Amino acid sequence: MPTSKTPAPRVLWKGAISFGLVHIPVALYSATVDHNIDFDWLDKRTMDPVGYKRVNKKTGKEIAREQIVKGIEYEDGEYVVLSDKEIADAYPKTTQTIEIETFVPADSIPFVYLERPYYVAPINRGGKVYALLRETLKRAGRIGVARVVIQTKQHLAALVPVGPGLVLNLLRWGADIRPWKDLPLPSESAKQVGLSERELKMAGELVKDMSSDWDPDEFKDSFKDEIMRLVDQKVEAGQTEEVTKLEPIEEQAGRSGAKILDLTELLQRSLRKGGKAAAEDEEEEPEEAKPTRKPAAKATARKRAPARKSASRHKAA
């Protein structure tokens, strides 16, 4: 019978957390494991893997890679074509820094903004200053809001203290969240909706009766479990087919992080200069005290082609 084994943690990115003049060398690890069922396409005659082709949707014919260009649809059926160089120049400059821009109350970011979590662990003797940030955030009831570039893509992220560690949770941009006003929702006033105190009391008692502590192990993916039961059953019956698999391409880990400096001195200087100003004003900093890092990417407004419909409806070709 096939067994499921969780792979050992692998470094996905190396860099540093930065706030004020303080830099904490860290590494990112995936905080999740994908257990989705992946159905591969096979040729039923030969059991060979079947891949995807670049097909012209109008003619149905396969076309060569060099004949493909990239475009943005700005109106129904009308596109702006962008060259590979134009697209490459628009990418944010790669940095190895989780640049904290502000600290906000821990409960102030709605769940709808949360996208993907990563575990953050210290490297290069960064344990003490890592622990300092973790404990400070816990005591202050705050989380850090930061920018980070991962694989050429800029992300907004929340740095959250959780138990013994820090979690970097990538966030959706505000423009990607649809407003409530587009939904047919009832009034927030219980009276206007027509709810009685008796109904609210009974509903509250039902919720209390069904309440429990959160235990993720109590919830299972029934579809995956049923599919794997069928797989196990067919394996035991000898109903298997041999398929040649391609070797997976290993993701390269990021570069090493910044060097840890004297923590007390950097904290004092950050407080004297004041938060963001400290990070920007490093002219008085001695050469030997400067951390090894690239300048953080600056957010710039994108220039768009004239469009006659809202940006939220744009889609890439």
C-alpha positions in Angstrom: 0.0 0.0 0.0 1.4 3.5 -0.8 2.3 5.6 2.1 2.3 9.4 2.4 5.5 11.0 3.8 5.9 14.6 4.7 9.0 16.0 3.1 11.7 17.6 5.3 11.6 21.4 5.5 13.5 23.0 2.7 14.7 26.6 2.5 12.7 28.6 -0.1 14.3 32.0 0.4 17.0 33.6 2.4 17.3 37.3 3.4 16.6 39.5 6.4 13.8 41.1 8.3 14.4 44.9 8.4 12.9 47.6 10.7 14.7 50.8 11.6 18.4 49.9 11.4 17.8 46.4 12.7 18.3 43.5 10.3 17.5 39.9 11.3 18.9 37.2 8.9 16.2 34.7 8.3 15.1 31.9 6.0 11.6 31.1 4.7 10.1 27.6 4.8 6.7 26.5 3.4 4.1 26.3 6.2 1.8 24.1 4.2 1.9 20.7 2.5 -0.2 20.1 -0.7 -2.3 17.0 -0.3 -4.5 17.7 -3.3 -5.3 14.8 -5.7 -3.4 15.4 -8.9 -4.9 13.5 -11.9 -2.2 13.2 -14.7 -3.3 12.8 -18.3 -2.2 9.5 -19.9 -2.6 8.0 -23.3 -4.9 5.0 -22.7 -3.2 3.0 -25.6 0.4 3.3 -24.3 0.1 4.8 -20.8 2.4 7.6 -21.9 2.1 11.0 -20.2 0.0 13.5 -22.1 1.2 17.2 -21.9 -0.2 20.6 -23.0 0.3 22.1 -26.4 0.5 25.8 -27.5 -2.6 25.8 -29.7 -4.1 28.7 -31.7 -7.7 28.8 -30.3 -9.1 30.0 -33.6 -7.4 27.6 -36.0 -6.8 24.7 -33.6 -3.2 24.4 -34.8 -0.1 24.2 -32.7 2.2 27.2 -32.9 5.9 27.7 -32.1 7.1 29.4 -28.9 8.7 32.3 -30.9 5.4 33.2 -32.5 3.8 33.9 -29.1 3.6 37.5 -27.7 2.0 38.7 -24.5 -0.8 41.2 -24.4 -3.3 42.9 -22.0 -6.9 43.1 -23.0 -8.0 46.7 -22.3 -11.4 46.4 -24.1 -13.4 43.5 -25.5 -11.3 42.0 -28.3 -8.6 44.8 -28.2 -5.2 44.2 -26.8 -2.0 46.1 -26.0 1.0 43.9 -26.8 4.1 44.2 -24.5 7.6 43.0 -25.3 9.5 40.6 -23.0 11.9 43.5 -22.2 9.0 45.9 -21.3 7.6 43.2 -19.0 11.1 42.4 -17.5 11.7 46.1 -16.8 8.4 46.4 -15.0 9.3 43.7 -12.5 10.3 45.0 -9.0 14.0 45.0 -8.3 15.0 41.8 -6.4 16.0 42.4 -2.8 16.6 39.9 0.0 14.7 41.9 2.6 11.4 41.6 4.4 11.0 45.4 4.8 8.6 46.2 7.6 6.8 49.4 6.9 4.5 49.6 9.9 3.2 47.7 12.9 -0.6 47.3 13.3 -2.9 45.7 15.9 -2.8 41.9 15.6 -6.6 41.6 14.9 -6.8 44.4 12.4 -6.3 42.5 9.2 -9.4 40.6 8.0 -9.1 36.9 7.1 -10.1 37.7 3.5 -6.6 39.4 3.0 -4.6 36.3 4.0 -3.2 34.4 1.1 -0.3 32.0 1.9 1.8 31.4 5.1 5.5 30.8 5.4 7.5 29.9 8.4 10.3 32.3 9.2 13.4 31.0 11.1 16.6 32.7 12.1 20.0 32.0 10.4 23.6 33.2 10.8 23.4 33.7 14.6 20.2 35.7 14.4 18.4 33.9 17.1 18.6 36.6 19.8 17.3 39.5 17.7 14.7 37.1 16.2 13.5 36.3 19.7 13.5 40.0 20.6 11.2 40.8 17.7 8.9 37.8 18.4 8.5 38.7 22.1 8.1 42.4 21.4 5.3 41.8 18.9 3.5 39.4 21.4 3.7 41.9 24.3 2.6 44.8 22.1 -0.2 42.9 20.5 1.1 44.0 17.1 2.1 42.4 13.8 4.4 43.8 11.1 3.2 44.8 7.7 6.0 44.4 5.2 6.9 44.2 1.5 8.9 41.3 0.2 10.0 40.2 -3.3 9.8 36.5 -3.9 10.7 35.1 -7.4 10.5 38.6 -9.0 7.0 39.2 -7.6 6.4 41.9 -5.0 4.1 40.9 -2.2 2.5 42.7 0.8 2.9 40.5 3.9 2.1 40.3 7.6 4.8 39.2 10.0 3.0 37.4 12.8 4.3 35.9 16.1 2.9 32.4 16.5 4.0 30.2 19.4 7.8 29.8 19.2 8.2 31.4 15.8 7.3 34.1 13.3 5.0 33.4 10.3 5.1 35.6 7.2 1.6 35.5 5.7 1.4 36.9 2.2 -1.5 39.3 1.8 -3.8 40.1 -1.1 -3.6 43.7 -2.2 -6.5 45.9 -1.3 -7.4 46.4 -5.0 -7.9 42.6 -5.3 -10.6 42.5 -2.6 -14.1 43.0 -4.0 -16.3 45.5 -2.0 -19.3 44.3 0.1 -21.6 46.8 -1.7 -21.7 44.5 -4.8 -23.4 41.7 -2.8 -27.1 41.5 -1.8 -26.5 41.5 1.9 -29.1 42.1 4.6 -28.9 45.2 6.8 -26.4 45.1 9.7 -29.2 46.2 12.0 -30.9 43.2 13.6 -34.0 45.3 14.1 -34.3 46.3 10.4 -33.9 42.7 9.4 -36.7 41.7 11.7 -34.8 39.5 14.1 -36.4 39.1 17.5 -34.5 38.8 20.9 -35.9 35.3 21.3 -34.5 34.2 17.9 -31.1 35.7 18.8 -31.1 34.1 22.2 -31.9 30.6 20.7 -29.3 31.0 18.0 -26.7 32.0 20.6 -27.6 28.9 22.7 -27.2 26.7 19.6 -23.8 28.2 18.8 -22.7 27.7 22.4 -23.9 24.1 22.3 -21.9 23.4 19.2 -18.7 25.2 20.3 -15.4 23.5 20.8 -11.7 24.2 20.8 -10.0 24.4 17.4 -8.5 21.0 16.4 -7.5 20.8 12.7 -7.1 17.0 13.0 -10.8 16.6 13.4 -11.4 17.8 9.9 -10.6 15.5 6.9 -10.7 15.9 3.2 -13.3 13.2 2.5 -12.8 13.3 -1.3 -9.1 12.7 -1.1 -9.6 10.0 1.5 -12.1 8.2 -0.8 -9.8 8.5 -3.8 -6.8 7.1 -1.9 -9.0 4.3 -0.6 -9.7 3.3 -4.2 -6.0 3.7 -5.1 -5.0 1.4 -2.2 -7.7 -1.1 -3.2 -6.5 -1.2 -6.8 -2.8 -1.5 -5.7 -3.7 -4.5 -3.5 -5.5 -6.1 -6.5 -2.5 -5.6 -8.7 -4.4 -3.2 -11.0 -1.5 -0.8 -11.7 0.2 0.6 -14.8 3.8 1.6 -15.2 4.4 5.2 -16.3 7.7 6.9 -16.9 7.9 10.0 -14.7 9.9 13.2 -15.3 12.4 14.2 -12.6 11.1 17.2 -10.6 13.1 20.4 -10.9 14.4 21.5 -7.5 13.8 25.2 -6.6 17.0 27.1 -5.8 17.2 28.6 -2.4 17.8 32.3 -2.1 21.0 34.0 -1.3 22.4 34.4 2.3 21.0 37.0 4.6 22.4 40.1 6.2 25.0 40.3 8.9 23.9 40.8 12.6 25.3 43.9 14.2 25.3 45.3 17.7 21.6 45.1 18.6 21.4 47.6 21.4 23.2 50.3 19.4 21.0 49.8 16.4 17.8 49.9 18.5 19.0 53.1 20.2 19.9 54.8 16.8 16.5 53.7 15.4 14.6 55.2 18.3 16.7 58.5 18.0 16.1 58.8 14.3 12.5 57.4 14.4 11.2 54.3 12.6 11.2 54.7 8.8 13.5 57.7 8.9 16.2 55.6 10.5 16.1 53.1 7.7 16.3 55.8 5.0 19.0 58.0 6.7 22.1 55.9 6.8 24.6 58.6 5.7 26.1 58.9 9.2 26.5 55.2 9.5 30.1 54.0 9.5 31.0 51.7 6.6 31.8 48.8 8.9 28.3 49.0 10.5 26.3 49.0 7.3 24.5 45.7 6.7 25.1 43.9 3.5 21.9 44.3 1.5 20.4 45.8 -1.6 18.2 48.9 -1.5 14.5 48.0 -1.0 12.4 48.3 -4.1 10.3 51.5 -4.2 6.6 51.3 -5.1 5.9 53.3 -8.2 2.6 53.9 -10.0 2.1 52.0 -13.1 1.4 53.8 -16.4 -1.5 52.3 -18.3 -2.7 52.5 -21.8 -5.9 54.4 -22.2 -8.7 52.1 -21.2 -12.5 52.3 -21.4 -13.2 49.8 -18.7 -12.1 49.4 -15.1 -8.8 47.9 -14.1 -10.4 45.1 -12.3 -11.7 43.7 -15.6 -8.3 43.6 -17.3 -7.0 40.2 -18.0 -3.7 38.9 -19.5 -3.8 37.2 -22.8 
